[in-house]
Amino acid sequence: MRLNMIKPAVGAKHSKKRVGRGIGSGLGKTATRGHKGQKSRAGGFHKVGFEGGQMPLQRRLPKRGFNSFSLSAQVRLGDINALGISDIDRITLIANGLVSPHADRIKIINTGTIEKSIKVCGVVVTAAAKTAIISAGGEIV
C-alpha cells in the first residue's frame, strides 16, 4: 500500500447538495426553502430569539434577584512561602497582590512547598494544603 493509493471508505464521502439547478436535479424551484415566508426570501433573516413579533422569552422573564457571577481565587502554598509573612488572611493576600480585591472566595491549594510555620485565618484551605501547613508547624483558624 502506498500513500497515494489511500482512499476513504465507500459511502464515507458525500457530494455537496446543489440546490436551485432545475427540475431534473430534484432540488429546483424553491431550492429546499419551502413556499413563501421570511426565511424563503433572499436577505430574510431575524435576530436570535425572535418569535415572530411575540414578546421573546428573554424579555418576558423578570430580571431581578439571582446573580450567578462570582470570582474565586486560588493561592499556591509556594507563593505564600515566598511572602515571608506568618499571619495569612484575606487582607494580607490582597495587599501583597496574590488575590484580586474583587474575589468573593479565596482558596489555598497545595502547589509548591511550605517550610515555615504560618497561621491562616478566614481563608478556605484544601485538605492537602491543610496537612502541609500543619506538618510545617502552622495552624488554621
C-alpha positions as CSV (number, residue, x, y, z in Angstrom):
1,M,0.0,0.0,0.0
2,R,1.2,3.5,-0.9
3,L,0.2,6.9,0.4
4,N,-1.2,7.9,-3.0
5,M,-3.5,4.9,-3.0
6,I,-5.2,5.6,0.3
7,K,-8.9,6.4,-0.2
8,P,-11.8,7.0,2.2
9,A,-14.2,4.1,2.9
10,V,-17.1,3.6,0.4
11,G,-20.0,5.8,1.4
12,A,-17.9,8.0,3.7
13,K,-17.8,10.9,1.3
14,H,-20.9,12.7,0.0
15,S,-21.2,15.1,-2.8
16,K,-22.4,18.6,-2.0
17,K,-26.1,19.3,-2.3
18,R,-26.6,21.6,-5.3
19,V,-29.8,23.4,-4.9
20,G,-31.7,25.6,-7.4
21,R,-30.3,23.9,-10.5
22,G,-33.5,23.0,-12.3
23,I,-36.4,20.4,-12.1
24,G,-34.2,17.4,-13.0
25,S,-32.0,17.8,-10.0
26,G,-34.9,17.2,-7.6
27,L,-33.8,20.3,-5.7
28,G,-35.1,23.0,-8.2
29,K,-37.7,25.7,-7.9
30,T,-37.9,26.5,-4.1
31,A,-34.4,25.1,-3.5
32,T,-35.3,23.4,-0.2
33,R,-36.6,26.7,1.2
34,G,-40.3,25.8,1.2
35,H,-43.0,28.2,-0.1
36,K,-43.3,31.8,0.9
37,G,-42.4,33.4,4.2
38,Q,-39.5,35.4,5.5
39,K,-37.0,32.5,5.5
40,S,-37.7,31.7,1.9
41,R,-36.6,35.1,0.6
42,A,-33.1,36.5,-0.1
43,G,-31.9,38.6,2.8
44,G,-34.8,37.3,5.0
45,F,-33.4,36.9,8.5
46,H,-34.3,37.8,12.1
47,K,-32.5,38.2,15.4
48,V,-31.6,35.2,17.6
49,G,-34.6,34.7,19.9
50,F,-37.1,36.4,17.6
51,E,-40.5,34.9,18.0
52,G,-42.4,36.4,15.1
53,G,-43.3,39.6,16.9
54,Q,-44.4,37.9,20.1
55,M,-42.6,39.2,23.2
56,P,-39.4,37.0,23.3
57,L,-38.8,34.7,26.2
58,Q,-35.7,36.6,27.4
59,R,-37.8,39.8,27.7
60,R,-40.8,38.1,29.3
61,L,-38.8,36.7,32.2
62,P,-38.2,39.0,35.2
63,K,-34.7,40.5,35.5
64,R,-34.3,40.7,39.3
65,G,-32.9,38.5,42.1
66,F,-30.4,35.9,41.3
67,N,-26.9,36.8,40.0
68,S,-24.6,33.9,39.4
69,F,-21.4,35.9,38.8
70,S,-18.8,35.3,41.3
71,L,-15.0,35.5,41.2
72,S,-13.0,32.8,43.1
73,A,-9.2,33.0,43.5
74,Q,-6.7,30.3,44.3
75,V,-3.4,30.9,46.1
76,R,-0.5,28.5,46.0
77,L,1.4,27.4,49.1
78,G,4.7,28.2,47.3
79,D,3.6,31.8,46.8
80,I,2.7,32.1,50.5
81,N,6.1,30.7,51.4
82,A,7.8,33.3,49.2
83,L,5.9,36.2,51.0
84,G,7.7,35.7,54.3
85,I,4.6,36.6,56.4
86,S,3.5,34.4,59.3
87,D,-0.2,35.6,59.5
88,I,-2.2,34.9,56.4
89,D,-5.7,36.3,55.9
90,R,-7.8,37.9,53.1
91,I,-6.4,41.4,53.7
92,T,-2.7,40.3,53.6
93,L,-3.3,38.3,50.4
94,I,-4.9,41.3,48.7
95,A,-2.3,43.7,50.0
96,N,0.5,41.6,48.6
97,G,-1.1,41.2,45.2
98,L,-1.8,37.5,45.3
99,V,-5.6,37.9,45.1
100,S,-7.8,40.4,43.4
101,P,-9.8,42.6,45.7
102,H,-13.0,41.6,43.9
103,A,-12.6,37.9,44.7
104,D,-15.6,36.5,46.6
105,R,-13.8,33.3,47.6
106,I,-10.2,32.6,48.3
107,K,-8.8,29.1,48.5
108,I,-5.3,28.0,49.4
109,I,-4.2,25.0,47.3
110,N,-1.3,22.6,47.8
111,T,1.0,23.6,44.9
112,G,4.6,24.2,45.9
113,T,6.1,23.7,49.3
114,I,6.0,25.5,52.6
115,E,8.9,25.4,55.0
116,K,7.9,27.8,57.7
117,S,5.1,28.0,60.3
118,I,2.1,30.1,59.2
119,K,-1.3,30.9,60.7
120,V,-4.2,31.0,58.3
121,C,-7.4,32.9,59.2
122,G,-10.7,33.2,57.3
123,V,-9.5,31.6,54.1
124,V,-10.6,28.2,52.7
125,V,-7.8,25.6,52.6
126,T,-7.8,22.3,50.6
127,A,-7.3,19.1,52.5
128,A,-3.8,18.5,51.1
129,A,-2.8,22.1,51.8
130,K,-4.1,21.8,55.4
131,T,-1.9,18.7,56.1
132,A,1.1,20.5,54.5
133,I,0.6,23.6,56.7
134,I,0.1,21.6,59.9
135,S,3.1,19.4,59.2
136,A,5.2,22.6,58.8
137,G,4.1,23.6,62.3
138,G,1.4,26.0,61.2
139,E,-2.3,26.3,62.2
140,I,-5.6,27.0,60.6
141,V,-8.2,29.1,62.3
